[in-house]
């Protein structure tokens, strides 16, 4: 049963694939500030579904980086790797509705069958495996284990159309059949897909405000669809601009792009980091230092809406101020 509350409940949901970089810090700071500015609560959840991210030491470093910035939480940390039964129960409920089917398509086959969606590179699934019969499924299962896909409504069905107002990027209009097609809820290696796991967790944890980078904006309709199928109320979404490398490449934990561990080792203070992030959206003067609490006092979603373009960062972003 999901929690019911009128209080804003936000969440941190980092993946422990490495130290937090400045882009992660920016999203976390906005999520925390949005909830705290409304008298809300924060939930901490470690998203370690993929076995490659199940590293307790890296998870501890992520939590330490958040605390170093001055960000706190009221509940958790929860670990997705310990919550498999909740996800499997949700999949069983979708199975019982007749809304799932096994998919045997390889990544190369998917890429060959469809051009990527113009906005985010998502490949629109063409329904190749949707109508396989029992014999075909049995034969293909001998060759490789299947993934599992969720059926989305036909284009003409209003249940597959989503109109909502994003806190950062304004009005959004998505039609699942056009924007993604039937999508994965479990990978072929048995790992639960991100789209399903976050819906189950957010709903059961009472999260009603999800703040994250705009690279996940296109996930909102898919996650709202899953939530409604499972009888949950979708949260409101707020997406924020990404911090990118000077060449436009997304910052990466694995590449160590301006990660907080390296900045801390160079003697950078959290107030310098937060001040620089605030300056990027015109909430602070160049060189001004702020605590997390001071940032909350200046925070507004209007500031985000005025700065939706990605922000290029390098050493001078902090060290040059």
N, C-alpha and C positions, 0 to 999 in steps of 0.2 A: 504494500500500500504506500503510495507516495504521500509525502507530508503536505499539509495545506496551511498556508500562512500568507498574510498580507504583507509581512516584512520582506524587504529585499534580501535575497540570499544569493550572493555571487560565489565564484569559485576560482581557485587556481587549479590548473590541470596540466602540469608540466610532464614531459616525457624525459626520463633520466638517461638520455643518450649522450650527455656531456654537460660541461658547465654551462650555465645560463649566459647567453650573449645579450648585447644591448637591446636587440629586438624583443627578446623574451622579457627582459626587464621592463621595457616600455609597456607591453601588453599587460603584464602583471600589475604594474603601477596604476594603469588606467582602470583595470578591473577592481582593484582594491579601493581606489579613490572613488569610483562610482558608487560602490556599495557603502563605504564609510560615510560619504557625503550625504547619504540618505538614511543614515542610522541603521544600516544593514549589517548582516553577518557574512563571514567568509568561510568556505569549506575548502580544505586542502585535499587534493586527490592526485596520486601519482599514476600516470597513465603508462603502465608497463605491460601492456597486453602482449607485445612482441617479445619472445624469449630473449632477443638480442638486447633488450633494454632492461632486463631484470637484474640490475646491478645495485645492491643495497648501498654501496659506497657512493656511487654517483647520485643516487636519490638523496643521500644525506648531504652531499655537496650542494644540490639544488635547494634544499630546505635552508641550508646555512646561508646561501647567497641571498635568498629572500629575506631572511632575518637581518642580514647585514644591511640591506637596503632600508630596513625599518618597517617591513611589511609583516603583518601577523594574521592569524586565522583563528576561528572559534571552534572548528570541528575538524577532526582528522589528525594525521593524514590517513586516508584510505588508499589501498593498493589494488589496482584492477586485477593484478595477477592472483589475488585472493578472492575474487568475486565471480568466478566462472559460473557458478550455479545460477546466479541471477540472469546472466546472459543466455544460458542454455534454456532456462524457463521461458524467457521472452521469445526465443526462436521457436520453441515448442508451441507457444500460443499462436505465432504467425503460421506455423505449419498447419495447425488445426483449422485455421481460417482458409487454407488452400491458397496461400499467397506466396509460397516459396517453391523453388525448384532447383535441382542440381545443375551446375554449369561446369562444362569440361573445357571451355575455351582457354587457350593459352594466351599469355600477354601478347605474343607476336601475332596471333590470330585476331585479337581484338584490334590491334593497331592497323592491321591490313584491311579490316572490314569497315572501318569508320574513320573519318577525319575528326581531329580533336575539336571540341567546343571552342569557339573563338575566344571566350573570355578567360578560361582557366586551364585549358589543356585537357579537360576531362574527355574521355572517349565515350561516345554515346552508344550504349549497348543496343544491338540490333535484334535481340530476342532469339538468337541462334538456337539456344537450348531449351527455350520455353515450352516447346511442344514435342519434346522427345517422348516416345512411348516406353513402356516398361522394359521391353527387350533391348532397345537402343541404350537405355540407361545402364542396364546390366552389362552389356558389351563394352561400353565406354568405361565403366567402373573397373574393368579388368586391366585397362591401360593406364589409368591415373585416377587418383581420388578427386572427387568433384568439390568445387566451391558451392556456396549456396547463394542464390539471388532472391531478392524481393520483387514481386510483381508491382509495377506502378500502373495507375489508371491510364486508359486510353486518352489521347489528346482531347477528345470531346467531353470527357468526364470532368466536371468541375472539382471533384475530390483530388485531382492531380494538379490543380492550379493553386499557387500560393501568392498572395499579395500581403505584404507586411511592411512596416516602417522600421528600418534599422536605425539604431541610435546614432551611428556614425555616418552611414552612407545613404540615409533617407529611404524613399520608397523603393521596394523591390518587387519584381513580378517574375515568377518562375513557373514553368510548365514542365513537370518531371519527365514526361514522355519526350519532350524536345531537348531538355537540358542534360539528361543523364541516361534515360531509359532504366530498365530493371537494374538494380545495383546490388553489390555484394553486401551480405550481412555476416558471412563467414568465409574465410579464405580456404583454399584447397589444402593447406597444411593444418587446418583445424583451428587456426587463430581467429578469434572473434573480430569482426571488422569494426573499425573505429566508429562508423556511423551508428551502429546499433549500441555499442557499449556505452558511449557517452549519453545517449538518450536514456537508457536504463538507469545509469548512475545519477544523472542530473535529476531525473524524476524521483527516484527513491531518496535522494539526499535533499529534496526540497528546493533545488536550485531553480530560481525563476528569472535570473539575469545572467546571460552568458556573454562575456566580453573576450575578444580574441582578435588575432590579425586578420586582415581582409582577404588573405589567401584562403580562408575557410568560409567566406561569405556564401559561396555556392552550396555549402553543406547544409545551410539553414533549412531549406525547403525539404530536403531528404530527411533531416532529423525531425522536423515538425510532422512529417508524414508518418514516420515510425511512431512518434509519441501518440498521435491520434489513434493509430491502429491498436496501440496497447492501452488506450484509455487514459493517457496522461495529458496534462495541459502543457503545450510547448512553452518554453521560456521566452522572454523578449531578448533580442540579440543586439549587440553593439560591436561593430567591427572597427578596427583602428588601422592606420597606415602602417606599412612595414618599414623597418630600417634596413637598408640595403648597402652593399659594398659600393665603392665609387664606380665600378663598372656595371652596376645595376643588378649584380648577382645577389640573391637572397643570402643573408647571413646564415651560417650553419654552425651548430654545436660541434659537429664532427670535425669541421675545419678550424675550430678555435677562433672564429672571427670575433674579435673584441669581446672575449668572454670575461665574465666578472672575476674569475680566478686570476687571470693575467693582469687585469686592471688593479686588483687588490694587491698583487705582488709588486706592482710598480708604485705603490703608495697612494693610489687614488682613493679618495674618501667617498662614502655613499652620497654625501651632499653635493659633490661635484657631478656625480652621475645623474642624480635627480634634477639638479639645476640645468644640466645640458639637455636632458630629455624635455624639461619644461620649456626651455628656450626654443626647441624645435617646433613647438606649437604656440609660440609667442606668449607663454605664461611666465616667462622670466627674462631678464636682460642677459646679454652675453656675459659669461663669467660669474653670474650670480649663483650662489649655492643655496640649496633648499633641502630641508628634511622632508620625509614622506608626509608628515602631518602638515607642514606648510604647503606642500603640493595640493593636498586635499582641499585646503582653504581656498585655493585659486581654481580648482578644477571645474570644468563645465563641458558638457557634450558639445556645446556650440563651438568651443575651441577645436575639438576634433573635426567637426563638420567643415570648419574653415581651412583645415589642413589635411585633406584626404590623400594628397599625393605622397608617394613613397619618399623617404628621407635618406639621402646618401650620407654615410658616416665612415670616418677613418680615424686615425689617432688624433687628428686635430679637432675632432668633434668634442673631445673632452680636454685633451692635453693642450690644445691651442687656445683655450679660453682664458 
